[in-house]
Structures are given as C-alpha cells and as structure tokens.
C-alpha cells in the first residue's frame, strides 16, 4: 500500500491543495457536481466508482468544505467548491490539447 502524506503543513499552496484534490476521483466528483449531479446514486452510476471509495471521497470533500450535504442527502457545492470551476476548465483545456484520446 502506498503511504499518503499530509501536505497540510507544506508552504506550497499547490501541495496543500493536492492534499484535498490530489486523487482523480475527488476531481471527477467535483466535476460532476458542477454539472448538476447531487445524489450518491447518481455519482455512483455516472462514475462507476466503488461505493466505499465514493463514500470516502464524498465525506472528505464535505469535511474540507468543498461540498455540503443537505438534510435530504444531496451533495451541493459550497462557495469553496464553486471556485474550482475555472480549475476544472483549465485541466480540461490542457487535457484537450496535450492528452490524446485513445481509440
């Protein structure tokens, strides 16, 4: 098993941010939330992620304030989460230019 480090004490803000968003599933969950996904089942179906991993990532994103869970169980972006929209756009633009789609 790969040992994960806690970058929250690092001086570099990129390193600290990766402590929250550094795994691909978290960014894909945020991407889907930006697109309007809000229910656990919708995330699960859309991403094809294992339920235990999805649950852990959602809990982490709620704990750090990127998402909040409403009384009816929906996950919605907070102001902090909404500020990731241009970051996702930049990653998408970069990937569109530099990461070719495999046939």
N, C-alpha and C positions, 0 to 999 in steps of 0.2 A: 504494500500500500504506500502511496506517495504521501509524504508528510507535508501538510499545508502549513504555511507560516502565517502569522498575523501581522499584516503590514500597517495596522492602525497607528503604530508609533513612528512610522517612517516619515522623514521630512518631505519626501517627494509626493505631491498630491496624486500623481498617476498611480503610484504604488498603493496608496491608501484607497483609491477608487477601485483598483483591481481586487482589493480585499472584499468588496461587496459585489462587484460585477464581473469578476475575472473568469468565471466559468461560463461557458457558452449557453447553458440552459437559462441562466438568470437573464442574460440579454435577450434571449428569444421570448421569455415570458414577458419582459417589459415591452418588446416589440409587439407582441400580440395584445397586450393591454392597451397600447397606443392605438391599435387597430380596432379596439372595442371589445375584446374578449374580457369577461369578468367572472366567469364561473369555473370552478375546479374542473368539472367535466369537459368544458369547452377547451380549456388549456390542455387537458389530457388527450382529448381526441385530436386537436389540431397539431400538437407537438409529437405525439406518440411516445411520450416520456413515461417512464415507470412511475406509478403513483407515489411510491415512497420518496423518490427523488423530487418529484413535483411538489409534494407536501413540504419537504425540507427547504426547497428553494423559495416557495411562497412564504413560509414562516420567516426565512432570513430577510426577504425583501420587505416584509411587514415590520420586522424588528428594527431594520435600519431606516425605515421611514420612506421607502420608495413606493410602496403600496400600502393601502389600508384595507382592512376587511370590515365591511359594513355589517349591520345587525342581521341582514338577510343572507349573509355568507358570500356576497360578491367582493371581488378584489378590484379596487379602483386606484388609479394613480394619484399620488399626492402632488403637491407643487414640486417637491423634490424629484419625483418620478417624471413629471411632465417636462422638467428641464433636461431630461435625457433625449428628447425628441431630436434635437439637432445632432447629438452624438450618434444616434442610430442612423440618421440621414447621412452623416459623414462616413460611417462604416459601410453603409450600403453603396454610396458613391465610389468609395475606394475599392470595394469588392467587385462592383460592376466594371471597373476599369482594369483591375490587376489580377483578379481571381477568376479565370475562365470556368465556365460551367462544363462539367464532364458530360460527354454524350451518353 
